[in-house]
Amino acid sequence: MVKVLCIVQARLTSSRLPDKVVMPLGKDVAAGTVSDDHAGKTIAEHVYARLSLSKHIDKVVFAIPVGTCNDALERFLNEKGIPCFRGSEDNVLERFHDCIKVYQPEIVVRATSDNPFVDWQQADRQIEALSDCDYVSTTGCPLGTGVEVFYAKGLEEAYQQASSDREREHVTPYLYLHPELFKVRRIPYRLTLHGDYRLTVDTDRDYEVAGRIYEALYDGYPIPNERIYQYLDAHPEVSRLNADVEQKEKDLISKR
């Protein structure tokens, strides 16, 4: 039974960095620090590995658009043994809704495939905090490390009632923008930060930052977020590389 389903939305057609989810991160075999099994994993694989460490998530599935543009992504995920669901390209709320109909979870975790530093421990804290709420997010975590947690029944109502393009494209706005209908909880991040770090991958500079971190810290096992922030604290020149990158859309799973 899938009580807690994590749905990772993914596509190959990013406007600023196409194919980013299948771009590699991590040291190569020539560096002599990791085995062949762990060298050159892609962003999508890192996201899957990190979320799979959750104590409460029963299944992680990538939800990708229909259409030939993402056929290669489906083949890639199948080759890697990563569960994949295909649905609406532009109406991502519908894509999530249809995926939920297949797996029938009670609780849904929403994640995105361009976040190779997603914090699985904070995801567990959000799942534990859901309880009598309808929706839980985290405040104060770096962009690119957070998730959203909500009950599947709430998303069903959002699917039936949401009317704006923003609500359909970004899945959850109908939940957190209607406090008269849904009980929303925002919990603080579990770690203390000493910098304002951007840890999503949306541009070449974001990818360079992610690459620097993985080259320095990756040993074949998902990097704990504590180590990531310690590294950035000690190497401010790295975090400065993408500090001024403008976020295109304020659909921020983190820092909302």
N, C-alpha and C positions, 0 to 999 in steps of 0.2 A: 504493500500500500504506500502511495506517495502522499504523506501528510504535508510535507514542506517541499515545494517545488521551486527551484531557482531557474528563472528564465533569463537568459543572456541574449539581448538583442544584438544582432550583428549583420554586417553587409560589407561588400567589397567596394561600393561606389561612393566612398567618402569624397567630398568635393575638394578638401584641402590635402588629403594624404590617401589617395586610392590604394586599396589592397593592404592597408596597414595591419589588419588583423592577422594576416599571414606573413608579416615581416618578422624576422628572427630577433631574439634577444638572448644574450648570454655568451659566455666564452666558448671558443671553438676548441676542438680536440687538440689543435697544435699548441694551445697554451699549456697543455699538460695538467690541467686542474680538474677536469671533469671527464666522465666516461662518454663513449659514443652515444649511449642511451639518452644523455641529457644535454648534448651539445646542440645549439642552434634551435631550440624550441621557439615556436612562434608566439606572438602576443596572445592569440586565441588559446593556445595550449597552456600558457602561463595562467590566464584567467581561469580556465577550467580546473587546473591543478590547485589553485589557491582556494577557489570556492568549494572544491571537493574535500577540503580539510575541515569544513564546518561540522560541528557536532550535531547540528539539528537539521541541516538540509539533507533530504532523502535522495534527491535527484537533481542534476544540473543538465539543462537542455538549452541548446542554442536555437533561437528563433530567428530565421533569416527570411528575406523576401522571396516570393516567387519571381520567375522571370529568368531569362538566360544569363543576365549579368551576374547572377549569383550561383549559377550551376557549378562553377569551379569550387566555390566555397562549400557547397554541399558535398562534393566529391572529397574534398580535403578533410572535412569533419568525419565523414564516413571512414576514410582511411585511418584516421587517428582514433577511431572508436568513441567519438564524442557524439552523443545524441543530438539529433537535428530535427527541427520542425520548420515547415515553410508556410508562410501566410502572406497577408496583404503587404505590399511594398510601402505604400504611403500612410495607410491607416494602421499604425503600430498598435494602437489600442485593440483593434480587431484581431491583429496577429496574436497578441497575448491572450485575448478572449478565446480564440479558436484553439490555441495551444492548451489552455486550461481545460477546455472541454474534452480534450484527449486524455489528459493525465488525472483530472478530477482531484486536485489537491485541496486541502483546507486553507493552507497558507501559501502565499506567493512571495518570493524574493525577486525583485527586479534588479538586474545588473546589466552593464554594457561591456561590449567586447574590446573597447579601447582603453581599458583600465587594468594594466598589468601589475598594479600594486593594490588591488582591491583587498580590503582588510576583512578576512573571514572571521576573525574573532569579534570584531565590532558587529558583523552581520549576526552572529550568534546572540550578542547582547540585545540587538533589536528584536530578534525573534522571541527572546525571553520577555521582552518588554511589551509585546503586542497585547497579550491578555485580553482585557475588555475594551481595547481600542480597535479602531478600524485601520489605522495607518501609523507607521513609525518610521522616522528618519533620524539621522544624527546631525547635530550641529557641531561646527568646529573642526571637522576632519578635512584634510587636504582634498582638493578637487582631484577625483580619480581614485579615491579609496573607499567611497561609500556605496551603499545599496539602499533600496527602499523595501519595506516589508508591509504587507497588507493581507487581509482576508480575501479569498477568491470571490466570496459573495459580494463584497464591496466593488470589485472590479466588474462583476456582472451588472450591477446597477449603473456604474459609470458607463459601461458599454451601451446600455439602453438609453441613458439620458444625455450623455455628452454630445454637444452640438458644435463646438468651435474646432477649427483646424488644430489649434494648439492642444486641446484636450485629446484629440484623436492621435496626433503625432507623438505626443510625449507621455502617453499612457496614464499617468497618475494625477495630473492637475485637477481633474474633477473631484478627486478624493480630498486633497488638502486645501482646495479653494472653496469648499462648502462645509465649513465647521458646523453649520446648523444641521447637516445631515450625517456627518462622520466625525467620530472622535479621533483627533489627531494628537500624537505624542511625539515630541522631539527630545531626544536624549543627548547628553553631552558625550563628546568623544572620550574614549577610554585612556588616551595618552596625552601628555602635555607636550606641546610643540614649541620650538624656539624659532620657527620661521614660517612664512606663508608660502607653502610649497605647492607647485602645480604638477600633479602626477598622472594626468591623463595624457593620451597620445592623440593629438589632432593635427600636428604640424611636424615639419622636419626637425625643428628645434626641440619639440616635446620628445620626439623619437631619439634625438641625441642624448637628452637627459636620461631617458629610460635606459639607453644603451650603456651610458657611463655607470649607472647604478648596477646594472646586471653584470657588467664586466668586472666591477669591483667586488661584488658580494655573492653572486650566484654560484652555488656549489652543487647544483642538481636537485635541490630541495627548495620549495617556496621560501622566499626571503621574509622573515618576520618584519612587520612594519617598524618595530622598535629599532632594528638595525638600519633600515632605510633612513629614518630620521636622524640617527646618530651619524651616519655617513654624510648626509646633507648638512648637518650642523658643522661637521669638521671640514666640509668642502663647499663653502658658500659660492665658489665660482661655478659650480655645477648648477645649482638652483637658479643662478642668475641668467643662465642660458635661455630660459623660456619665461622668465618672470614677467615680461611685458607682452606675452602673447595674449591677444584678445579672445575671450570666449565668445563664440558666435551666438549661442543661444543660452539663455538663463534657465535651461532645464537642468539644473545642477542637482544631481543626486547628493552631492556633498555641499556643504555651506549654504543650504537653503535656510 
